[in-house]
Every structure is written in structure tokens, then in C-alpha cells.
Amino acid sequence: MKNSTLLGGLSPAQFLRDYWHKKPLLIRQALPGFIPLLSPDALFELARRDDVESRLVTHFKQQWQVSNGPASELPSTAQKDWTLLVQGVNLHDDGADALLRQFRFIPDARLDDLMISYATDNGGVGPHFDSYDVFLLQAHGQRRWKIGATQDLTLVEGSALKILKNFKPEQEFILEPGDMLYLPPQYAHDGTAIGECMTYSIGFRAPPFQELGEAFLQFMADSIDLPGRYADPDLQASKHPAEIDAGMLAQISDELNKVRFTEDDIAIFVGEYLSEPKASVFFESPPRPLTLARFTVALNKRGVALSRKTQMLYRGKHVFINGESFAAGRADKASLTLLADQRRLDSEAAAKVSTDVLEALYTWYEDGWITLG
């Protein structure tokens, strides 16, 4: 990690050992002299797009209201008590993507997105908790944070937001630009803007096991192989026609128990699941793509980089990119894992790729998954 101030002088190993999933950490001037990556107007423009997730939260006349984007109309910036939340800004801005990548001491499989919250004076989303870890970086103006390790996660009934009913803050901080607050999962917090402010949230993926289980069973449905058909040549005359026969249950149970999940099955599922783009993500192909021959020349001169929107992971021989997977040989895997870890191949590394990898890179280039460096 290049920035020694990001974790307040702690190494990633020290932070993970002492704070991650355990307790909050306030880091004054994590990014000294930080300047917002986007102006409010640029953020508002993003929120108007239908390929960007956004929410408008208002607390006018003590009533919480939430509306999902695209945010075609926003309240006046002179009006108090409103907040605009724009998800996945890293997918649309190079600076936001570079900032998110400073947190890659956490694996990409866990790193989610960078959300920007714009708020007018007194704006916020009420006391709440998140089900995942989060870093809250103050980008512009001031925000007052009240936090507490509450055990009572009861929510206000009938509210448009998941607001804690019995929030009891234990600590209070005012964050200035460049300051950052880390909070572990389910740590209650309430942020309120002091004047106009912008806060950047670096969030992490923590999928529910129920969701993973349902998705895994759907994934495995295509690979189950149970030949044959139910048969009962020794069937006896039934005394109770409506009763399901014990022999039928036993035979079906024996067959279903032949279904086995291997570690390879689970690895492939996890890689495809965690690299799958969100529903709002769309890739753009080059308007005038190069031929394979010209692409090869350009690749050898310039190298390639993953698109901001591309998620590339690997495990063992398996490589995953944007929800797709394939097995790679040892030589090919070396270049592909380098691309995944560094999110780019320089011209020297790119010039050494095999014909198979070159063809894959060209397909990804045509699909907008990678760009020439």
C-alpha cells in the first residue's frame, strides 16, 4: 500500500489484526489535502443517468422519504435536510476507481464500490447500521458522526428507511476533508452534514449465506447427472392409496444422495458469482475496433488494462472475468493472474502472452472489458 497515512500509520496487517470486523477507527488526515474527485454538479449529472444507481433521501417536515434514481429533479442546494446517494462512482470515473483501488489490501472478492453522498445542511439518512465493513472518507465540508456499539437493532416501524429505534451514541466526531472513519459491520452510526458536504463510502461485499445457497443450487442444476427413471417392479397392492410409499421415498432418497458438490464446483461458483457485473453495469465496445492484427501490434506497444467495470479473479487453475470462467494452463495462468492482480499488463508482459491468451484479450477488447494501455 503506497499511502502510509491511509490507515493512520498502521500497516494493513496491523489494521486487519486489531480493527477489521472488531472496532471502529478514526483516522485524521488519512488523505491529507484531499480534493473532491467530482463537483456537486458532476455528481448530480451522474445521478440523472439510468445506468447509475442513486437514491434521494429527504427529511422535510420530520418525514423521511426515499426515491430511487435516475434523479431527474433535485431539491435546491439551498434547502436543508436532503441527501443524494450515488453508488458505484468508481465504475464511471478514473479518479474514483483509483481511490477505491487504494483499499486493495482487502481482496477484490470483498471490495465492492465507492459511493458518494452529497448532503445539504443537516442532511443524513438517520441512525442505522450496515451489514458490511465501511470506510467513510470526508471529501468536502464537515460531517458530524455519532457512533455506538448498540446491541438493540430494532428498527422504526413504517419508516421509509431502516432507522434504528433506540440508537444510543457512545462517541461523537466531526470529520474534516481528508479525515476517515472505519466502522465494522452492524456498528450503529448517524452522520449529519454541517453545511454542504460530501462523504465517500468505501463498501465491501458480504453476501448472505441464504443468497449464496440459493444461487449455488441454481448454478449446480445444469451439472447434476442422475440417469435412469423411477421404477417399482416389486410394487405391492396398496391398502392406503393416498399414502406415499416408504419404498418410493427410499429409492428417490438414494438417488438424490448421489448428488455431490466438489471443492472445484464451489470454487467455480464463487468465482463466477463474485465477478458477475451488477445489473446496472453495461460495457461499451470500441466504436471502431481494430482488427486482430492491428490489436496485436498495439498490444505489444501499449499493453492493456482492465476496464473500470471489469472484475477479474482467479483460484487455482480457474480464471474468472465478469461472470465467466475457464481453466488456464500454467503458462497462460501466469499472464492472466498478473493481469488480474495488477489490473493491467505492460507492453513487455503483453508481448509474451500465448496465442490463446491473445485471442481472449482480443475478445475482451471487442466486448469493452479491457482497453489498450
N, C-alpha and C positions, 0 to 999 in steps of 0.2 A: 504494500500500500504506500503510495508516494506521499500522501499528505499526512504528516506526523501530528497535525493538530486536530484531525477529523474526530478522533476518539479521546481528545483531551490529553494526549501524550501516552495513552495506553496503546500497547500493541494489540493487533486483532486477537491474538491468543489470550492476552490478559483480559480483554473485554469479554470474550466468549466465556472464559472461565468464571469471571466474577459478576457479570451483569446480564448476559444474554439469557432470557427466559427467567430471570431471577429478581432483578430490582431495577428501578429507574436510574438514569444517569443524566445529569445536566452538564452540558459541555459549553462553556463560554468560549466564544470565538472559535468554534470548530472550523469555520471557513472565514478567516479574517478578511475584512474589506469586501465581503460578498456583495455582488451587484445582481439584482434580479435578472434572470435569463430572458424573461418576457415582460413587456409592459402590460398594464391592465388592458389596454385596447387590443393588443395581440392575443391575450388570453380570452377576451370576450369574442374575438373573431374565431378562435378555435372552438369555443363553446357553441357557436352557431352551426358548426358542421355536423352532418349526420353520421360521419364515421368517427366521431369523438364522443366518448361518454361524459356527460356532465349533469349536474343537479343544481338547482337553485333552491336555497333554503332561506325562508323568511320568518321573522318573529315579530311581525307587525301586530300591534294591539294585544301583545302577550299570547298570540296564537301561532303555533308552529305550522308552516306549510312547506311542502316539498313538491317540486315539479322536475321531471326528467327532461333532458335536452332532446333535440337541439334547442338552445336558448335563444330564440329569435328576438325576444324583447327582455331587457333587464331593467330593474328599477334605477332611478337616478343614483349616481355615486354620492350625491349629497344627502341621500336618505339613509338613516341609520338602520341597524338590525337586519342586514341581509348578507348572505354568503353565497358565493359561486364556487362549486367544486368541479374541477376538470381532471378526469382520470387519464392515465396513460400519456402524459405530455411527452414522455421520453420517446414515444412512437412517432412523434411529429416534429421534434426539434433536436438538432445535433447537440446543443449545449445541455439540454435536459437529459439526453441519453448519456453524455459524458459524465454528468453529475451522478446519475444512477450507478454507472459502472465503477465509481469510486467505492461502492459498497460490495464489490465482488469478493471480499474476504468471506462473505456468505455465498454459498454455491448458487449458481444460476437457477437451479431447480427450485430454489426457495425465493429468490429475488423476484418481486412482482412488477411494481411500476412506481412512477413518480407522479403524485397528484399535487396539483396546485390549488390552494384555497385562497380566494380573494374575498376580503370582508370589509364592509364599511364599519364605522364606529359602533362598537357593542355587538358586532356580528359574531355568530358562532353557531354551533349545532347542538348545544346543550350538553350536560354531563352524560357521558357514555363510556363504553369500553369497546375495544376491538378484540377480535379473536386471534389476532396475529401480532407479531412484533412491529414496532413502527419507530422511525426516526422523524422528528418534527423539526425541520430547519426553518428558522425565521429568515425570510428573504427581503422583506420590506416592512417598514413601520414596526410597531410593537404589538405583542400579544401577551395577555396575562393567562398563565396556565395554573389551574388548581388541580392537584392530583391526590389520589388516596388509594390505599390497598384495601378497598372495601370488599367484604365477603357477601354483601347483600346485592345481588344483581337483578333485583326486582325492577321491572320497567313500568313507566307511567302508562296506564291503560288508555287506549283511544287516541294516543298521540301519533302524529304522522312520522315521528322519528323514534328511534329506540333510546329513549331518555331514561336515565336511572332515577328511580323514585326517591331513594333515600341516600343520595350522594353526600358523603361527609369528607371534605378535603382535609388532607393532613399537611400538605406543603403547597406553597404558592410561589411562582416565579414570574418575572416579566422578562420576556426574551426580546433582544435587540437583533438587528440584522447580523447574520453570521453565527448566532447562538443556536444550539441544537439540544433537543430533549429526546432521550431514548426511553421508550416505555415497553415493558414486556406484555404478553397477552393478558387480557382481562384486568388490566390495571386502569382503574377509573380515572377519567380526566375531563376537564372542561376548559376550553380555550375561548377567550373573549378578546376581540380586537380593541385596541386602544387607538382610535382614529383609523384611518385606512391602513390595511396591512395585507401582506401576502405570506402564506406559510406553505412550505413544500413538505409533503409527506412521502417518505420512502417506505413503502409497504412490502410485506412478504407473504408468500403463499402458504397457507395452512389448510389444505382441503380436508373436509370432514371424512372420517373413515367410512361412514354410510355412503357418501357420494362416491368415494373410491371403489367401494364394494359393488355398488350398482353398475358403475362404468366398467369394472373388470369383468363382471359376468356377461355384460353385453359384448365386450371385446372377445371373450372366450367362446361365445356362441358359435362363431364361424369355424372354430378349430376342433370342436368336440366331434369325435367319431365313434358312434355306437351302432355297429352293423346289426342286422337282424331285426326281428319283429316279435312282439309278444305272442306267445302260443301256450296252450294248455291241453296237450293231448291226453292227460290223465284226469281231466275235469270230472268231478262227481256231481250227481244231481243235487240241485240246491234246495235246501229246506227253507231258506230265508232269502228270496230273490233280490231284495234291496240291499243286502249286506255285502260290502266289499270283501272278497275272499282273502284270507291270510296268505294263501299261496301266491295270489296275484301281487300282493304287496311285497312279498319276499323276493319274487322274481324281478320286479321292477327295481326294488332297492339294490339288489345285487348288481344290476346293470348300471344304475346311476353311480354306484360306488366305484365303478371303473374309471370315472372321470377324475383325472389327476392334474394338478397345477404344478408345473416345474418352476424352478427359480428363473429359468430363461423366459418362460411365459410372463412372469411378473415383471422382470426387467424390461421386456419389450413393451408391455402395457404401460408401465410407469414412464418410460422414455417418450412414448407417443403421446400419452396423456399430458405430461408436463411441458411438452414442446408444442402442443396444439395451439395455434393462434386463437385469441378470443374472437367471439362472433363479430365484433365491431372492427376487426383488423382486415384491411384489404391491401393486397400488393399491386403495384403498378409495374407492368412490363416496360422495357425501354421503348420509346416511341418509334425508333428506327434501329432495331437490334442488329449488331454486327453478325456477319457470317461466322461460322466456327473457325475458319482460317484466320480471319481478322481478329476475332476474340482471342485466339491463341497468341497472336503477336502482341496484342495489348496486354494480355495477362502476363506475359514474360517481361514486359517493360514496366508495368504499373502494379502488378499484384491485384488482389481482390479483398473486399471487406464484406462482412455480413450486413445486410440491411438492418436499420434500427429495429424493424419489426420482426426480424428473424430470431427464433430461439433454436439453438443448436446444442445438443447434449450428447453424451456417449456413456456406455457402460460395457466393459469387456470388448467383445468384437462388434458390438452393436453401435451404430451411429444413428442419431435421431435429429431430424430437422423439420420444423413446422408440422409436426404430427405424423411424419413419415419415418420409416425405419428401414435399415438394411444392414447386412453383415459385411464387414470390411476385412480384407486380408491384412497381414501385419504391416506391409509396406504402405498400403493405402491408408491404414488407420493412423499412421504417424502424421501424415499431412493433414488428415481430416480432424484429428484431435488438436493439432496445432491451430487450425482454423477456428475450432470451437472455443478453445481456451483464450486465444488472443483476439478472436473475432475479426481476424484479417490474416492474409498471407502476403508477405512482401514479395517483390519480384523474384528474388533469389529462391525462396521456398516454392513459389508458384511454378517456376520453370522446371522444377524437379518432379512434379506430380505425374502419376501414371496416366495412360490413355483413358482408363476407366474413370479416374477422378476428374480428368479434364472434361470428359463428356458430362459428368454430373455437374461440374461447375458451370458448364455452358447452359445446361437445362435450368439450373437455378438462376443464372443470369437472365435467361429469357423470361422466367417467371417473376423476376423482380426480387428474388430472395437474397441475391448478392449484387454488389456493384463493383465496377472496376476501380482500383485504388487511384 
